[in-house]
Amino acid sequence: MQFELSIINGKTVFDIIRVHRDECIGIVRDAYLAHDHGQSVNPDSYFLRFPGKPDCRIIALPAYLGNGFHVAGLKWIASYPGNVQRGFPRASAVLVLNSYDTGYPFAILESSIISAARTAASASLAAYWLNGQSRKAHSLGIVGTGFIARYVYDFLVDTGWEIDDVRLYDASPIESEKFRDKTCRPERHRAVAVAPDVEQLVRACDLILFTTVASAPHIADAALFEHNPLVLHISLRDLAPEVLLQPLKLTIKLLSRAISTPKPFSVVGQRRRLNLRPMARVSR
């Protein structure tokens, strides 16, 4: 028996994903359904942290997916927030895929792009269903205008979302302006603007995306969400428990992992004793 190992670089991954966004969303949907049917093994993530770099980590995420996929693998993803100030992305990753039949690795792929695309596809899928199977939004607000935000925005626009206005906010105004000038497609919107603060953005938008590198909650005023926007809380740590306890339409990336960490979601889980799944809906 011959065992071949393919190494797939970032450019190849990028080129494939760019022209197959709808298919990516379909694959993510099928993966969620396989998980719901008990056809997955998703162990705890393993965090490698460093005494001299408290904001940095490298995470090992093993998994198996059946139900037509029948593949095992490991994502090894680093998060170094300081990279942004050095002019390159916060995250870098590699993905190793193993044969379910033999256990042999058959592919090694650059995975920061795959990880971003998976996150964006999950967000787009959730937004569609939580928005009443509609791809229309009056105003999209993006809090944290980095690499992940760019992928979510591209997935929304490229899969047919009609968004009248886009509002941007980042702790670094330069990043918001860069996103406005280089990522946004003004021909697809009535207006694109940089918001002066996150509070104004939240109040004005009916679809809100959080993709920051915040290490602790910084939004605690539940009244900001009284208009019941659809919130894609990708970065996990922006919203305080006081906000999460409100009956919002809310989708949270990898909520099952977040519940096991000493973050706002563990507090919410303890208070509500909710049966929270990786993509959760809490609606009025």
C-alpha positions, 0 to 999 in steps of 0.5 A: 500500500502506498501512502502519499502526503500532500502539502497544500500552501496558503495561496492554493487554499485561498484561491479555492475558498475565494471561488467556493464560498457557498460550498464552504457554507454547505460543508460547515452546515453538514459538519454541524448536522453530523455533530448533532447526529453524534457522528463526531468526536470533539475532545477538549482543546489543549492550550500551550501558554508561555510565562513571558507572553501572557497574551499569546497561546498555541492551541491543539484541536483534535477532532474526528468527523464521520457521516460521509466525511470520515476523517480525523485531524488536528489543527495547531493554531497560534494566537499572537495579538502583538503580530498586528502591530508588526504588520501581519496577522494575529493567527497562524495555523497548520492542519494535519488530516489523517485517514480514518482507516489507517491513521496515516496522515495524508495532507498538511494544509496551511490553516489560518485561512481555513480557520477564518473561512470556517468561522465566516461560513459559520457566521453566515449560516447562523445569520441566515437562519436567525434572520428568518432565512433572509439575507437582508440587513439594514445596517451591519456593524463590525466591532474589531476590523481585522482578519476574521472580520474581513472574511465574515464580511466577504462571505456575507457579501459574496453569498448575496447579502443585501446590506444598506449601511456598514458601520465600523469600529476598532480600538485602532481607528486606523484599522477601521479606516483601512477596512473601509478603504481596502475591504468594504465594497462601497458599490454594494452599500448605501454608506460605509462609515467609521463609528466614533464609539462602539455604543453608537455602532451597537444602537444603530445596527440590526446585524452586529459582528464582534471580532476583536482580540479583547481579553475581558468583557468591555460592553456591559450595558444591556440597554444598548441591545434593546432593539434586539439586533442579531449579534454574531459574537465571534470573539467570545469575550466582548459582552459581559454576563449582564448582556448575555443574560438578556433575551437576544438573538445571539450566535456564539462561535464554539460556545461549548468550548467557551463554557469550560473556560473562566469567561463570561459564558461560564457565568451565564451557564451557571446562572441559567443552567442552559443546554448551550450548543456550539451554535446557539439561539437565544431569542425573544 
